[in-house]
Amino acid sequence: MKKILILSIVLIFCNVTYGGVNWLTSFEVAQKEALATNKLMVVDFWASWCGPCKRMDLESWSKEEVKLLMDNYVAVKVDIDKERELSRKYGVNSIPFVFVMDGNGKVIRMERGYRNKSQVMEFLKTYAYNTAYFKIDLINYFKQKNFVTSYRLGNKIQKYALHLPMNVRYDFLKLAGQYFSESERYMKKSEMKDDNGLKQKLELHDIQELLIMKKSKKALKQLGKYNQSKIFDENKSFYALLNYVAHKQLTDGEDSQWESYLSENDIKLANLFLKTD
């Protein structure tokens, strides 16, 4: 209760209204609110002298249909003149520049330049997803960044992508990829740097991404590069799942040889891969 009260007080002092939308002005506060409310962030990089930014406030953000859609997000305005380091971090070299990010500040979508009401509504509708499915992993990563938290979050988001329509699936897979890349960097800097089983698992996640995108032939080609006897014990069920899904997607009749290696939960997961969109 005390934490909620403190957050509410902070939000009051970090809140400003532009174009009828209540925008936060602190990126860090917006992150915490996004994590707490299972929402993604809409981050608008702007400046007081920016004509197109003012037009968007008047012609896009102020419209009732847009304001209703913004309820699905945590909205934050970033003044590039005041937040130069943050602007450099995200490569903001022209404005307006609008991002959809997760609560850890990882980019899912970018919209550069002026966007009219219809264009704003389109991307707000497209990315209005609740992050409760991977909330715990988002928070764990936010609190402590290491191999375990980044890998688990990448794994969870990659599986989450299976539930999404194809038009946004790739964007969430790229989000998962950002966390996998970080986990690999953390691994190389730790005592796990010589753990070939972990290296192999990360490689298999790249193949899983191909299958999530229905690129079964390419996935099967990658799987063919592995000698089955060289698969580490901890990766054997994962390897079997990927082979099963790849053959099942291709309907070549070769999936049955892998099915015996799969658990009941593996079969349930495989069925998600095989859903039509």
Secondary structure, DSSP 8 states (H G I E B T S, - for coil): -HHHHHHHHHHHHTEEEETTEEEES-HHHHHHHHHHHT-EEEEEEE-TT-HHHHHHIIIIITSHHHHHHHTTEEEEEEETTT-HHHHHHTT--SSSEEEEE-TT--EEEEEES---HHHHHHHHHHT----GGGHHHHHHHHH--SHHHHHHHHHHHHHHGGGS-HHHHHHHHHHHHHHHHHHHHHHHTSGGGG-HHHHHHHHHHHHHHHHHTT-HHHHHHHHTTS-GGGS-GGGHHHHHHHHHHHHHHHT-S-THHHHTT--HHHHHHHHHHH---
